[in-house]
Amino acid sequence: MKRSIRSAAFLAAIQLFGTACGGQDTLPLELEEGTLTAAACSEWAEGNTYTAGQAVTYQGAAYTALVTHTAYVGTNWNPRDTPSLWSPGGNCGTPAFTVSLSASPTTLTAAGSIGLTAQLSGGTGTKVEFYRGSTLLGTDTNGADGWKASDAFSASTQNGTYSYTAKAYTSTTNATSSAVSVTVNIGGQPPPSSIPKHALIGYWQNFDNGAKTLRIRDVPAAYDVIIVAFAEQTAIPGQVTFAVDPGLSNALGGYSKADFIADVRAKQAAGKKVVLSIGGERGNVTINSSATVTAFVDSFYALMNEYGFDGLDIDLEHGIDAANLSTASRQLANKVGSRFVLTMAPQTLDVQTGGRYMPLINNTKDIITIVHTQYYNSGAMLGRDGKVYSQGTVDFITAQADLLLATLRADQVALGVPATAQGAGSGYVSPSVVNAALSCLALGTNCGSYKPVAKYEAIRGVMDWSISWDGTSNWAFSNAVEPHLNSLP
């Protein structure tokens, strides 16, 4: 799968921070209404954790952190000598008035309340407003015992993911916190919606590569599972982060984090699943040790809580440590519970006998939701019958699916295809071929020369790369495939 490189976004962000510690004509970066990153610079020191955008001084010069990282003792990742972590220059003016928000608990499994606490810095607060989404929950005008509020939940009908923010005021300014997500799952019940028996799955591109640029809300209702491509690894091996790509936001005329989160919740309210993917054609996440497993699980779980994602999609195409990746997947599943969605998008070679994904699939098949192998950019592969089949044909798709169906249940297998010819370097087939493959696998009709060993009426469906490319063709793919999925028994 294809993705964009976001280095240009980093450079643009650094330009906004200014070029000199305490220098003139530098403007702080405004992230939220009244929330500024300007802060008095401290001297860089090993052992500290620095956040992206934080300014420090080192040997008399100012530097700004490119990514969030920990300057581990002994590594000497000082700002002067590690340009991958630091950029020269930084805004070291008057400390900004800021507010941060925490919630406890972040997962509520029985009737009770979510406690919200705001922390203010850089000024004297006069009041703090607490919001669930855009709804004002309450206002605290006395911070003597801390700035606090709560939100009560009493029944499983209220289960879902909620986003909270705090807006703090002084006599002259205000600041809004980053959003904090809380999951309510009273009684341990799964979400009210589930993936349909036959589902259409698509990747949403968090970048602009010439395909139609879309907000999550723009994704047609035909798509049952929306996979967000992609999370990014930070400078810490295994740790991942996610943000709406600035280039995509610009192409859309503005698309904020709050907009994205609201769109995710709206799709979920409509019965859809929204999953975050790792990997892609150019991306990789290092999960090859207990330390990187912990870094990945902690950071990915935090993203699920922050943005409301339903689960993880594994699209790693460059090196897989099956044992540690299996451990990470299972730890996430245990943290999230029954609502966790686990999908995978291996390449065809990866699910051949002895392929790199097969140990991972065998280790986790009890928690796998769907595996949608990429039946493109492949070349010829062996089918379940041991014969060679060339991509771009109904026989290739059915023979490859049948091979995986020797390991997984039919409801865990979907067909991965490009939505348009531009979506892949090779292997594109028309929607009519996709529908024929579905009929062959589910009903035993419209097959080519390859005949599956059984009828798989529960075959899960179809994944396409990507929803954006489908939009470029005026939804020709989903308009043809989704009705056929609905016609299957």
Sequence and secondary structure as in RCSB ss.txt:
>XXXX:A:sequence
MKRSIRSAAFLAAIQLFGTACGGQDTLPLELEEGTLTAAACSEWAEGNTYTAGQAVTYQGAAYTALVTHTAYVGT
NWNPRDTPSLWSPGGNCGTPAFTVSLSASPTTLTAAGSIGLTAQLSGGTGTKVEFYRGSTLLGTDTNGADGWKAS
DAFSASTQNGTYSYTAKAYTSTTNATSSAVSVTVNIGGQPPPSSIPKHALIGYWQNFDNGAKTLRIRDVPAAYDV
IIVAFAEQTAIPGQVTFAVDPGLSNALGGYSKADFIADVRAKQAAGKKVVLSIGGERGNVTINSSATVTAFVDSF
YALMNEYGFDGLDIDLEHGIDAANLSTASRQLANKVGSRFVLTMAPQTLDVQTGGRYMPLINNTKDIITIVHTQY
YNSGAMLGRDGKVYSQGTVDFITAQADLLLATLRADQVALGVPATAQGAGSGYVSPSVVNAALSCLALGTNCGSY
KPVAKYEAIRGVMDWSISWDGTSNWAFSNAVEPHLNSLP
>XXXX:A:secstr
      HHHHHHHHHHH SSTT SS    EEETTEE     EE  TT EE TT EEEETTEEEEESS EE  TTT
   TTT TTTEEE     S   EEEEEEE SEE SSEEEEEEEEEESS  SEEEEEETTEEEEEE   TT EEEE
EEE SGGG EEEEEEEEEE SS EEE   EEEEE GGG   S    SSEEEEEEESS SSS    GGGS TT SE
EEEEEEEE SSTT EE    HHHHHHTT   HHHHHHHHHHHHHTT EEEEEEEESS      SHHHHHHHHHHH
HHHHHHH   EEEEEE S   HHHHHHHHHHHHHHH TT EEEE  BGGGGSTT THHHHHHHHTTT  EEEEE 
SS   EE TTS EE SSSHHHHHHHHHHHTTTS GGGEEEEEESSGGGSSS    HHHHHHHHHHHHHS S  S 
  SS  TT  EEEEE HHHHHHTTTHHHHHHHHHHHH  
